[in-house]
Amino acid sequence: TEVTVRKIVFLVFFTVLVLGVSERDLTEDKVPCDVNGLQKSCDAGDFESCDNLGLAYIGIKLEECDLDKNYEKAFALFKKACDGEYVRACVNLGVAYRKGEGVKKDEPKAAKLYKKACDSGYLLGCANLGSLYEQGLGVKKDAQKAGEIWRKACEAKDGMSCFNLGVLYYNAMLGEKDVARAKNYLQKACAYGWNEGCEAAEAIEKAVKR
């Protein structure tokens, strides 16, 4: 069964379950919108505020913000925060490089930034780095490497990484297809709050019973 990347897919067609690897680019937490306050705090060296303001400029995170999208401003804010060792911003900066938003597209640079965040213990960086290895974007395509990265992140209770590892086992990308291991990791994803893992594990159960 072929993987559909960058999109979560789990549909039962007759007895065949198709699972696609998931990728989450940016944080989705919500905080009140205070552009002037965030800019002031950012200028004073509060790198979380720089990152939040960058997200506001691309239409993510801040409630009731009515800013025109400005990817160049967002990129500059993410870079400032990442240079200040605020690792969540390094993931967002990596996304900008991967998509070419506010800067020339540079997938190898995105991989380095995801790795920086991952090595610092920020699990979204690990999850997205694994996705680049799984797809061969900016790095040599290597499902085994993706699995290694996701396995460590899953052990740290990152639900999306558990989900993606389950997908690799189900789609026979780490050797022979292993439905039992796939289901195990999907159930872990479910337990760690990644709801698609719950649905995919249930879909596997139904498919096996047919």
N, C-alpha and C positions, 0 to 999 in steps of 0.2 A: 504494500500500500504506500503510495507516494505521499510525502509530507507536503502540506500546504503551509508555507512559512509566513510569519508575521500576522497570522490570523488564527483565532481559535476556532477549530471546526471539529465537531464530534457528532456525526450523523450516521445512523444505521441504514444502510442500503442492503436490503435482504439480510445477509448475515455478515456483511463487511462493515467494519467500523473504521472511519477515516478520522485520524487525529492530526491536528496541525499544531506546530510549536507556537507558543505565545511569546510576545515581546511587549514589554511595557516601557514606554519611553520616559515619561515625566511623572513627577509626583502629583497626586490628585488631592492632597489635603486642602481644606478650605480655611482661609483666614480673612478677616475683614479687610476691605480695600481702603488704604490710606496712602496714596501715591506720594504725597509730599513728605509724610512722615517716614516712609520707606526710603525715599531718596536722601533725606537728611541723615537717617541712620546709616545708610550705605556709605555716604560721604565721610561719616565718622568712623568707618571701619567695621561696621556690623555686616559681615559677609552674608549672613542668612537673609538680611533685608535686601541686599543686592540680588540674591538669587530669587527671592519672592517677587521683586519688582521686574526682573527679567521674565519670569513666568507670566506676570500681568501683561507684559508687552506682546506676548504671543497668545493671549486669551486663555490662560490656564491659571488655576489656583485661587485667585483673589475673588471674593464675592462682590457683586455689584460694581465691578470696575467697568468703565466705559472708555477704555483706551483704544485708539487706533492701533492695529497690529504694527509692530516695528521690530523686525527680526534683527536688524543691525544693532539697535539699542539693547535688545535682549542678549545678543551675543556678547557685547561689550560688558554687560553686567554679569553674565555667567563667567566670563573669563576673569574678571576682577575677583569674583568670589572663589573661583577654583584656584587662582594664583595665591589667594589667601588661605588655601588649604581647607576650604569648606567643600567637602567631597561630594555632597549632593549636587552642587553646582557643576562639578566635573562631569557627572553623568549628563546633566542638561547641556553642557558645552559639547559633550560627545555627540549628543543627538543633533545639535546644530551642525556639526561637521558631517555627520552621517547623511543628513538630509540636504545639506547645502543651504541652510536657512540663516541668512545674515553673514555668510562666509562661503567661500568656495568649497564645494563638497570634497571631503577628504576622509575616506573610510579608515585608512590606517591610523590617522590621528584619532578618530573616534575610538578605535580599539585600544589605543594607548591610554586614553582618558578613562574608558570603562575599566581597564586593568588597574589604573591608579586608584579608582574608587573601590574596586573589589579588594585590592591588596590592603586598603585602609579599613576594610570590614563593612563597607556599605553594600548590602546585598543586591540592590538594584543594579549596581555596576557589574556584579558577577552574572546576574541573570542576562543582562544585555550583551555582555562579552561572550557568553555562551552562544547567544543567538548569532553573533557575527561568525563564530567558528562553525556553527551548524550550516550557515548559509554561504560561507566563503566570502564574506564582505570585509575587505581591508586586511584579511589574514587568509592563510591557506585553509581551504575547507577541510574540516577535521571533526567528524562526529564524535570520535573518541575523546578529543580534547573538550568539546562542548559538554559531553557527559561527565567528564572529570570535574569541570568547573561547576556544573549544576549539582553534582552529587555533594560537593563540599557546601554549597549554598543551601541545599536541601537539609543537610545535617544541621545547619544553623537556623532551620525552620523558615526558609523562604519558600512560600507556597508556589510561586510561579516556577521556580527552579525545579521543585519536585514534580510539578505538572509536566514541564518540558522533558525531564528525564524519563517520566513515564511514557511520553510520546515516542522517545527514541527506542525504548524497549519494545513498545507495541509495533512500531514500524520497522523493526529488525535492522536498526541502524547501529546497534552495538553487538552485532553477531546475529544469531538466530532470533526470530521473534519470541518474546518471552512475555506472555499474557499475564502470568502470575506476578512478575516483577512490575510490569506496567501498572497493573491494578493496585499493587502495594504503594507505589509512588503517587499514583493519582489519589489514593485515599489519604496519604500524608498531606498532599496539597490541599485536600478538602479540610483536613484537621487544622491546617495552618491558615485557613481563611480564604483560600483560593477556590471560589465556588465552582468554577469550571471543572475542577478536579472531582467534585462530588458528582456532577452530571456525567462526566466521562467515565468514571468508575462504574456508575449505575448502568450506563450504556453498554460497557464491556460485559457486565454481568448478564444483561438481557441478551446480548449477542451470543454469549457462550451457551446460554440455555436453549437457544433456537436449534 
